[in-house]
Amino acid sequence: MTRIALALLVTVMATALHAQTEPSQSEIAAYDGLHRAAHIDDVAEITRLAARGADLNARDRNDRTPAHVAAFASNDAALRALAAAGADMNALDDELYDVLTIAAVANDPDMVSLALMLGNRPDLVTSVYDGTALIAAAHLGHDEVVRRLIGGGAPLDYINNLDWTALIEAVVLGDGGPDHRATVRALVEAGADISIGDRDGVTPLSHAQARGYLEIAEIIAAAR
């Protein structure tokens, strides 16, 4: 891949990751039942509706379940109540995101830990790039989220359909700053395979050196 092509892909990826679409104000205003209860964190109403047989995995027009809505609103109590009632914690919305990846992109470490505890799989394949929550968090430099996902068993060396691992994304799509340095350190210290290159065989170390990310290059090189 040429440098120009890679730069274009990086731009596209930076935009695409934020293709997660949270409920609009008009959608929120139209919500009723469990979707509304999830958005306003009304645990009593969730419990009441669940007991009456409401569809815990009902979909809005973007295929968001009440659990997705709770995640977008960062409503931990609502998510707990939905899971306790039997909601599917691994459902994907119309854009192929689950609760865990929504929380990872939002840089919401506590919801990440909660989703994992409630049964959201850390190895679930999400997004049009066939990625994972860990890859999404590494891309954005959400280092605390990365650490919690690693602790929850997220696959360190999973390769998405761009042939990138979480470590490669943290370098290629990162800015080399403190958050991405902390992300790279967390991945490397957890045992991420630094020898896995992209589809052209370019390793994370070579990518870091090419970008002038000297501190990141030092972190990776120290693991050799």
Number of C-alpha atoms within 10 A of each C-alpha: 10 8 8 9 10 12 14 12 14 16 12 11 16 15 10 13 15 13 12 18 14 17 19 9 9 8 15 15 10 10 16 12 16 30 26 20 21 31 24 15 22 16 19 12 17 25 18 12 17 20 10 9 8 14 15 21 20 15 15 16 10 13 16 27 27 28 32 30 27 27 27 20 17 20 19 19 15 28 29 19 21 25 18 12 15 13 20 19 22 18 18 20 21 15 15 18 26 30 29 31 30 25 26 29 24 20 19 18 21 16 23 30 19 17 26 21 12 16 13 21 20 22 17 20 19 21 22 13 17 15 25 29 31 32 30 24 28 33 28 23 28 23 26 21 27 30 21 18 24 17 13 16 12 21 19 21 19 19 21 18 11 13 17 23 28 29 33 27 25 31 28 20 20 22 16 22 13 13 18 25 22 22 29 30 21 20 25 19 12 13 12 21 18 19 13 18 20 18 12 9 11 14 20 29 23 16 18 22 16 12 14 12 18 14 15 26 22 14 18 24 14 9 13 8
